[in-house]
Amino acid sequence: MSSSIATVVIGKPLVDLKVLGFEEDEVTIWTEERFLPRILVQPGWFPSTSEVKRNRPDLFRAFNSPDFQEIRIGKKVLWLIVGQ
């Protein structure tokens, strides 16, 4: 990914993305996966889930409830929208 800003939507958002300030075409990844390290490995931000655990243990978690977070990985900004 060459872009420095990425948007990940997990599940179905509780509110419309426009309410949160995002357009549907701005979403980088749509997924049902709730384990964050697997999401970070898919586009190549980390080589493996064990690298996430070793280098960023704060990102080694799962999202089981609705959430909206900004996560910084180096110079990249990841907007994480977790729905149902």
C-alpha positions in Angstrom: 0.0 0.0 0.0 1.5 3.3 -1.0 -1.1 5.4 0.7 -0.2 6.7 4.2 -3.8 6.6 5.3 -5.9 3.4 5.3 -9.4 2.6 6.5 -10.4 -0.8 7.6 -14.0 -1.7 8.2 -14.7 -4.9 10.3 -18.2 -6.3 10.0 -21.2 -4.0 9.4 -20.8 -0.5 10.8 -23.5 0.6 13.2 -23.7 4.0 11.5 -23.3 5.2 8.0 -19.7 5.8 7.0 -20.6 9.3 5.9 -21.6 10.2 9.5 -18.0 9.2 10.5 -16.5 11.3 7.7 -15.6 8.5 5.3 -16.8 7.6 1.8 -17.3 3.9 0.8 -14.7 4.3 -1.9 -12.1 5.4 0.7 -12.3 2.1 2.5 -9.1 0.1 2.0 -10.2 -3.2 3.5 -13.6 -4.7 4.2 -13.3 -7.8 6.4 -15.1 -10.0 8.9 -11.8 -10.9 10.6 -11.7 -9.5 14.1 -8.1 -10.5 15.1 -6.1 -7.3 14.4 -2.7 -9.0 13.6 -4.3 -11.1 10.8 -5.8 -7.9 9.4 -2.4 -6.2 9.5 -0.7 -9.1 7.7 -3.2 -9.1 4.7 -2.0 -5.9 3.0 1.6 -6.5 4.0 2.0 -4.0 6.8 3.6 -6.7 8.9 5.2 -9.9 7.5 3.5 -12.2 10.1 1.3 -12.2 13.2 4.3 -13.2 15.3 6.0 -10.0 14.1 3.1 -8.0 15.3 3.3 -9.7 18.7 7.1 -9.1 18.9 7.2 -5.5 17.7 3.8 -4.1 18.7 2.3 -6.1 21.5 -0.3 -3.4 22.0 -1.8 -4.4 18.6 -2.0 -8.1 19.5 -5.8 -8.1 20.2 -9.2 -8.9 18.8 -12.2 -6.6 18.4 -15.4 -8.2 19.6 -17.4 -5.1 20.3 -18.1 -2.0 18.2 -15.2 0.4 18.2 -13.6 3.3 16.2 -9.9 3.8 16.6 -6.9 5.5 15.0 -3.8 3.3 15.0 -0.4 4.5 13.9 2.1 2.1 12.3 5.3 3.9 11.5 4.2 6.7 9.1 0.9 5.0 8.2 -2.4 5.9 9.8 -5.0 3.2 10.1 -8.6 4.1 10.8 -10.3 1.1 12.2 -14.1 0.9 12.2 -15.6 -2.1 14.0 -19.2 -2.9 13.6 -21.4 -5.9 14.3 
